[in-house]
Protein backbone atom coordinates (compact mmCIF):
# COMPACT_ATOMS: atom_id res chain seq x y z
CA UNK A 1 0.00 0.00 0.00
CA UNK A 2 1.35 3.38 -0.94
CA UNK A 3 2.29 5.55 2.02
CA UNK A 4 1.68 9.29 2.02
CA UNK A 5 4.78 10.95 3.36
CA UNK A 6 5.11 14.70 3.76
CA UNK A 7 8.60 16.16 3.64
CA UNK A 8 8.84 17.96 6.95
CA UNK A 9 11.69 20.21 5.88
CA UNK A 10 9.48 21.63 3.09
CA UNK A 11 6.20 21.91 4.95
CA UNK A 12 7.92 22.55 8.21
CA UNK A 13 5.37 20.28 9.83
CA UNK A 14 6.34 18.53 12.98
CA UNK A 15 7.25 21.82 14.59
CA UNK A 16 5.00 22.29 17.65
CA UNK A 17 4.27 25.93 16.84
CA UNK A 18 3.12 25.15 13.26
CA UNK A 19 1.11 22.13 14.41
CA UNK A 20 -0.63 24.31 16.98
CA UNK A 21 -1.30 26.92 14.32
CA UNK A 22 -3.01 24.37 12.05
CA UNK A 23 -5.08 23.10 14.99
CA UNK A 24 -6.09 26.65 15.95
CA UNK A 25 -7.16 27.52 12.42
CA UNK A 26 -9.16 24.31 12.24
CA UNK A 27 -11.07 25.12 15.43
CA UNK A 28 -11.77 28.73 14.41
CA UNK A 29 -12.99 27.97 10.88
CA UNK A 30 -16.80 28.04 10.48
CA UNK A 31 -17.08 26.91 6.86
CA UNK A 32 -17.46 23.11 6.88
CA UNK A 33 -15.80 22.79 3.47
CA UNK A 34 -12.73 24.72 4.56
CA UNK A 35 -12.54 22.70 7.77
CA UNK A 36 -12.27 19.61 5.57
CA UNK A 37 -9.20 21.08 3.85
CA UNK A 38 -7.58 21.88 7.18
CA UNK A 39 -8.34 18.39 8.45
CA UNK A 40 -6.66 16.94 5.37
CA UNK A 41 -3.46 18.94 6.05
CA UNK A 42 -3.58 17.98 9.73
CA UNK A 43 -3.70 14.30 8.89
CA UNK A 44 -0.97 14.64 6.28
CA UNK A 45 1.24 16.48 8.77
CA UNK A 46 1.05 13.57 11.19
CA UNK A 47 2.56 11.34 8.50
CA UNK A 48 0.79 8.23 9.79
CA UNK A 49 -1.87 7.84 7.10
CA UNK A 50 -1.82 6.91 3.44
CA UNK A 51 -3.32 9.25 0.84
CA UNK A 52 -6.15 6.75 0.38
CA UNK A 53 -6.91 6.76 4.10
CA UNK A 54 -6.92 10.57 4.27
CA UNK A 55 -9.19 10.72 1.23
CA UNK A 56 -11.61 8.31 2.92
CA UNK A 57 -11.62 10.24 6.20
CA UNK A 58 -12.17 13.59 4.46
CA UNK A 59 -14.67 12.29 1.89
CA UNK A 60 -12.63 13.43 -1.14
CA UNK A 61 -10.53 11.83 -3.87
CA UNK A 62 -6.80 11.03 -3.58
CA UNK A 63 -6.12 13.64 -6.28
CA UNK A 64 -7.85 16.29 -4.14
CA UNK A 65 -5.69 15.32 -1.15
CA UNK A 66 -2.51 15.80 -3.21
CA UNK A 67 -3.83 19.11 -4.55
CA UNK A 68 -4.66 20.56 -1.12
CA UNK A 69 -1.41 19.48 0.50
CA UNK A 70 0.50 20.85 -2.51
CA UNK A 71 -1.29 24.20 -2.16
CA UNK A 72 -0.34 24.34 1.51
CA UNK A 73 3.29 23.43 0.84
CA UNK A 74 3.64 26.18 -1.77
CA UNK A 75 1.72 29.09 -0.24
CA UNK A 76 0.40 28.08 3.17
CA UNK A 77 -3.06 28.81 4.53
CA UNK A 78 -3.92 31.47 1.96
CA UNK A 79 -3.73 29.05 -0.97
CA UNK A 80 -5.31 26.19 0.98
CA UNK A 81 -8.38 28.18 2.03
CA UNK A 82 -8.91 29.91 -1.33
CA UNK A 83 -11.84 28.06 -2.86
CA UNK A 84 -11.01 29.44 -6.30
CA UNK A 85 -14.27 28.57 -8.02
CA UNK A 86 -17.02 29.64 -5.61
CA UNK A 87 -20.44 28.03 -5.66
CA UNK A 88 -23.65 29.82 -6.61
CA UNK A 89 -23.83 33.43 -5.56
CA UNK A 90 -26.79 34.74 -3.48
CA UNK A 91 -29.93 34.48 -5.61
CA UNK A 92 -28.21 32.26 -8.21
CA UNK A 93 -29.84 28.89 -8.85
CA UNK A 94 -27.50 26.28 -10.29
CA UNK A 95 -28.81 24.67 -13.46
CA UNK A 96 -31.77 27.05 -13.89
CA UNK A 97 -31.80 29.41 -16.92
CA UNK A 98 -31.79 33.08 -16.04
CA UNK A 99 -35.24 33.79 -17.61
CA UNK A 100 -36.75 31.10 -15.38
CA UNK A 101 -34.97 32.54 -12.34
CA UNK A 102 -36.51 35.95 -13.14
CA UNK A 103 -39.97 34.38 -13.34
CA UNK A 104 -39.42 32.58 -10.05
CA UNK A 105 -38.28 35.81 -8.40
CA UNK A 106 -41.32 37.65 -9.76
CA UNK A 107 -43.59 34.88 -8.47
CA UNK A 108 -42.07 35.14 -5.00
CA UNK A 109 -42.47 38.92 -5.09
CA UNK A 110 -46.16 38.69 -5.97
CA UNK A 111 -47.08 35.81 -3.66
CA UNK A 112 -47.99 33.56 -6.57
CA UNK A 113 -47.48 30.19 -4.85
CA UNK A 114 -48.98 29.10 -1.55
CA UNK A 115 -46.51 26.21 -1.19
CA UNK A 116 -43.13 25.14 -2.52
CA UNK A 117 -44.92 22.15 -4.03
CA UNK A 118 -47.02 24.50 -6.18
CA UNK A 119 -43.80 26.17 -7.40
CA UNK A 120 -42.24 22.75 -8.06
CA UNK A 121 -45.22 21.69 -10.18
CA UNK A 122 -45.08 25.01 -12.08
CA UNK A 123 -41.38 24.49 -12.88
CA UNK A 124 -42.06 21.00 -14.18
CA UNK A 125 -45.19 21.94 -16.12
CA UNK A 126 -44.04 25.22 -17.67
CA UNK A 127 -40.29 24.66 -18.07
CA UNK A 128 -39.70 20.91 -17.84
CA UNK A 129 -37.43 21.39 -14.80
CA UNK A 130 -37.83 18.44 -12.44
CA UNK A 131 -36.45 18.95 -8.96
CA UNK A 132 -37.40 17.51 -5.54
CA UNK A 133 -39.53 19.53 -3.15
CA UNK A 134 -36.61 20.33 -0.83
CA UNK A 135 -34.57 21.82 -3.68
CA UNK A 136 -37.42 24.09 -4.80
CA UNK A 137 -38.03 25.14 -1.18
CA UNK A 138 -34.36 26.14 -0.90
CA UNK A 139 -34.60 28.08 -4.17
CA UNK A 140 -37.58 30.06 -2.92
CA UNK A 141 -35.67 30.90 0.27
CA UNK A 142 -32.61 31.97 -1.77
CA UNK A 143 -34.82 34.36 -3.73
CA UNK A 144 -35.88 36.05 -0.48
CA UNK A 145 -39.13 34.17 -0.01
CA UNK A 146 -40.83 33.74 3.37
CA UNK A 147 -44.22 32.26 4.25
CA UNK A 148 -46.69 34.97 5.29
CA UNK A 149 -50.45 35.00 5.76
CA UNK A 150 -51.95 37.56 3.31
CA UNK A 151 -53.81 40.49 4.78
CA UNK A 152 -57.39 40.75 3.48
CA UNK A 153 -57.91 43.76 1.22
CA UNK A 154 -61.33 45.29 0.65
CA UNK A 155 -62.44 45.20 -3.00
CA UNK A 156 -63.01 48.95 -2.82
CA UNK A 157 -59.41 49.71 -1.83
CA UNK A 158 -57.53 51.99 -4.22
CA UNK A 159 -53.76 51.33 -4.19
CA UNK A 160 -53.10 54.50 -6.19
CA UNK A 161 -54.94 56.61 -3.61
CA UNK A 162 -52.86 54.97 -0.85
CA UNK A 163 -49.60 55.79 -2.65
CA UNK A 164 -50.76 59.35 -3.28
CA UNK A 165 -51.52 59.78 0.43
CA UNK A 166 -47.97 58.69 1.29
CA UNK A 167 -46.49 61.28 -1.05
CA UNK A 168 -48.85 64.17 -0.27
CA UNK A 169 -49.22 63.95 3.51
CA UNK A 170 -46.61 66.69 3.98
CA UNK A 171 -48.56 69.00 1.66
CA UNK A 172 -51.77 68.31 3.60
CA UNK A 173 -50.03 69.20 6.85
CA UNK A 174 -48.67 72.43 5.36
CA UNK A 175 -52.13 73.29 3.96
CA UNK A 176 -53.49 73.51 7.52
CA UNK A 177 -51.61 76.86 7.72
CA UNK A 178 -50.91 76.63 11.43
CA UNK A 179 -49.40 79.83 12.89
CA UNK A 180 -45.60 80.04 12.47
CA UNK A 181 -43.74 78.99 15.59
CA UNK A 182 -46.61 76.92 16.97
CA UNK A 183 -46.21 73.37 18.24
CA UNK A 184 -48.01 70.60 16.40
CA UNK A 185 -48.39 66.94 17.25
CA UNK A 186 -49.15 64.42 14.52
CA UNK A 187 -51.06 61.35 15.69
CA UNK A 188 -52.27 58.13 14.09
CA UNK A 189 -55.49 57.03 15.75
CA UNK A 190 -57.65 53.91 15.87
CA UNK A 191 -59.86 51.93 18.21
CA UNK A 192 -60.38 48.24 18.94
CA UNK A 193 -63.03 46.12 20.59
CA UNK A 194 -62.08 43.87 23.51
CA UNK A 195 -64.56 41.61 25.22
CA UNK A 196 -65.13 38.79 27.66
CA UNK A 197 -64.73 36.29 24.84
CA UNK A 198 -61.47 34.41 25.40
CA UNK A 199 -58.69 35.86 23.21
CA UNK A 200 -56.92 32.74 21.92
CA UNK A 201 -53.27 33.29 21.02
CA UNK A 202 -50.32 31.04 20.16
CA UNK A 203 -48.08 29.74 22.97
CA UNK A 204 -44.61 28.20 23.18
CA UNK A 205 -44.91 24.52 24.05
CA UNK A 206 -42.91 21.30 23.79
CA UNK A 207 -42.85 19.85 20.30
CA UNK A 208 -45.48 17.14 19.86
CA UNK A 209 -47.75 18.51 22.60
CA UNK A 210 -51.04 20.11 21.53
CA UNK A 211 -51.89 23.06 23.83
CA UNK A 212 -55.45 23.65 24.96
CA UNK A 213 -57.33 26.55 26.47
CA UNK A 214 -60.69 26.82 28.23
CA UNK A 215 -62.76 29.30 26.19
CA UNK A 216 -65.42 31.64 27.44
CA UNK A 217 -68.21 33.18 25.36
CA UNK A 218 -69.77 36.28 26.91
CA UNK A 219 -71.18 39.16 24.90
CA UNK A 220 -69.85 42.07 26.92
CA UNK A 221 -67.57 44.53 25.16
CA UNK A 222 -65.18 47.35 25.87
CA UNK A 223 -63.63 49.72 23.35
CA UNK A 224 -60.07 50.95 23.61
CA UNK A 225 -59.21 54.16 21.75
CA UNK A 226 -55.53 54.75 21.04
CA UNK A 227 -53.28 57.34 19.39
CA UNK A 228 -49.53 57.23 18.70
CA UNK A 229 -47.40 60.35 18.23
CA UNK A 230 -45.52 59.98 14.94
CA UNK A 231 -42.63 62.32 15.82
CA UNK A 232 -42.00 62.10 19.58
CA UNK A 233 -43.31 58.61 20.33
CA UNK A 234 -46.00 59.52 22.85
CA UNK A 235 -49.04 57.28 23.35
CA UNK A 236 -52.53 58.07 24.62
CA UNK A 237 -55.32 55.58 25.39
CA UNK A 238 -58.89 55.80 26.64
CA UNK A 239 -61.41 53.08 27.51
CA UNK A 240 -64.95 53.90 26.38
CA UNK A 241 -68.13 51.81 26.38
CA UNK A 242 -68.89 52.04 22.65
CA UNK A 243 -67.93 53.61 19.33
CA UNK A 244 -69.93 56.60 18.12
CA UNK A 245 -69.39 60.26 17.27
CA UNK A 246 -69.69 61.36 20.89
CA UNK A 247 -67.07 58.87 22.09
CA UNK A 248 -64.83 59.95 19.23
CA UNK A 249 -65.18 63.56 20.39
CA UNK A 250 -64.38 62.53 23.98
CA UNK A 251 -61.16 60.86 22.86
CA UNK A 252 -60.12 63.88 20.78
CA UNK A 253 -60.75 66.03 23.88
CA UNK A 254 -58.49 63.64 25.78
CA UNK A 255 -55.75 64.10 23.16
CA UNK A 256 -56.00 67.86 23.31
CA UNK A 257 -55.84 67.81 27.12
CA UNK A 258 -52.60 65.81 26.94
CA UNK A 259 -50.87 68.94 25.55
CA UNK A 260 -53.23 71.95 25.64
CA UNK A 261 -50.66 74.33 24.17
CA UNK A 262 -50.20 72.38 20.92
CA UNK A 263 -52.19 71.82 17.77
CA UNK A 264 -53.16 68.18 17.25
CA UNK A 265 -53.32 66.67 13.77
CA UNK A 266 -55.03 63.28 13.86
CA UNK A 267 -54.69 60.80 10.99
CA UNK A 268 -57.63 58.36 11.12
CA UNK A 269 -59.77 56.21 8.86
CA UNK A 270 -63.17 57.25 7.55
CA UNK A 271 -65.31 55.08 9.82
CA UNK A 272 -68.88 56.32 10.22
CA UNK A 273 -68.29 57.03 13.92
CA UNK A 274 -65.31 59.37 13.27
CA UNK A 275 -65.73 63.13 13.11
CA UNK A 276 -64.86 64.62 9.74
CA UNK A 277 -62.70 67.68 8.96
CA UNK A 278 -64.61 70.88 9.60
CA UNK A 279 -67.17 69.31 11.96
CA UNK A 280 -68.21 71.88 14.57
CA UNK A 281 -67.96 69.22 17.28
CA UNK A 282 -64.20 68.95 16.84
CA UNK A 283 -62.30 70.29 19.87
CA UNK A 284 -60.46 73.56 19.29
CA UNK A 285 -56.95 73.02 17.99
CA UNK A 286 -57.70 69.51 16.64
CA UNK A 287 -57.48 68.78 12.90
CA UNK A 288 -58.48 65.57 11.14
CA UNK A 289 -56.65 64.12 8.14
CA UNK A 290 -58.69 61.19 6.80
CA UNK A 291 -56.97 58.14 5.33
CA UNK A 292 -58.05 56.85 1.91
CA UNK A 293 -60.97 54.38 2.21
CA UNK A 294 -60.09 50.78 3.05
CA UNK A 295 -56.39 51.46 3.66
CA UNK A 296 -55.65 50.05 7.16
CA UNK A 297 -52.04 49.32 6.13
CA UNK A 298 -51.37 53.08 6.23
CA UNK A 299 -52.25 53.28 9.93
CA UNK A 300 -49.56 51.83 12.26
CA UNK A 301 -52.03 52.02 15.13
CA UNK A 302 -53.80 49.03 13.57
CA UNK A 303 -50.81 46.86 14.55
CA UNK A 304 -50.99 47.99 18.16
CA UNK A 305 -54.00 45.83 18.99
CA UNK A 306 -52.31 42.58 18.01
CA UNK A 307 -49.35 43.49 20.21
CA UNK A 308 -51.66 44.15 23.16
CA UNK A 309 -53.48 40.85 22.70
CA UNK A 310 -50.19 39.06 23.36
CA UNK A 311 -49.84 40.75 26.77
CA UNK A 312 -48.96 38.26 29.48
CA UNK A 313 -51.97 37.72 31.70
CA UNK A 314 -54.40 38.69 28.94
CA UNK A 315 -54.04 36.13 26.13
CA UNK A 316 -55.89 32.84 26.73
CA UNK A 317 -57.29 34.11 30.04
CA UNK A 318 -60.85 34.28 31.41
CA UNK A 319 -62.29 37.49 32.88
CA UNK A 320 -65.55 37.81 34.75
CA UNK A 321 -65.85 41.59 34.33
CA UNK A 322 -64.81 44.42 32.03
CA UNK A 323 -62.88 46.01 34.91
CA UNK A 324 -60.67 42.93 35.24
CA UNK A 325 -60.15 42.86 31.48
CA UNK A 326 -58.97 46.48 31.58
CA UNK A 327 -56.59 45.66 34.45
CA UNK A 328 -55.10 42.81 32.39
CA UNK A 329 -54.42 45.16 29.46
CA UNK A 330 -52.74 47.77 31.66
CA UNK A 331 -49.17 46.30 31.64
CA UNK A 332 -49.20 46.21 27.83
CA UNK A 333 -50.41 49.80 27.63
CA UNK A 334 -47.86 50.97 30.17
CA UNK A 335 -45.01 49.74 27.94
CA UNK A 336 -46.08 52.27 25.31
CA UNK A 337 -46.62 55.07 27.82
CA UNK A 338 -43.16 54.64 29.30
CA UNK A 339 -41.08 53.76 26.23
CA UNK A 340 -41.14 56.24 23.34
CA UNK A 341 -38.76 53.96 21.42
CA UNK A 342 -41.36 51.21 21.42
CA UNK A 343 -43.92 53.60 19.92
CA UNK A 344 -41.49 54.88 17.31
CA UNK A 345 -40.58 51.33 16.31
CA UNK A 346 -44.27 50.72 15.62
CA UNK A 347 -44.84 53.92 13.64
CA UNK A 348 -41.34 53.89 12.12
CA UNK A 349 -42.31 53.93 8.48
CA UNK A 350 -39.94 56.05 6.40
CA UNK A 351 -42.67 57.73 4.37
CA UNK A 352 -44.62 58.67 7.51
CA UNK A 353 -41.63 60.18 9.31
CA UNK A 354 -40.45 62.02 6.21
CA UNK A 355 -43.86 63.53 5.50
CA UNK A 356 -44.60 64.39 9.14
CA UNK A 357 -41.26 66.20 9.45
CA UNK A 358 -41.64 67.99 6.12
CA UNK A 359 -43.70 70.68 7.83
CA UNK A 360 -41.67 70.74 11.05
CA UNK A 361 -40.66 74.34 10.37
CA UNK A 362 -44.03 75.50 11.66
Beta strands, then each sheet from edge to edge (+ up, - down):
strand 1: 184-195
strand 2: 221-229
strand 3: 235-240
strand 4: 263-268
strand 5: 286-290
sheet 1: 3+ 2- 1+ 4+ 5+
end
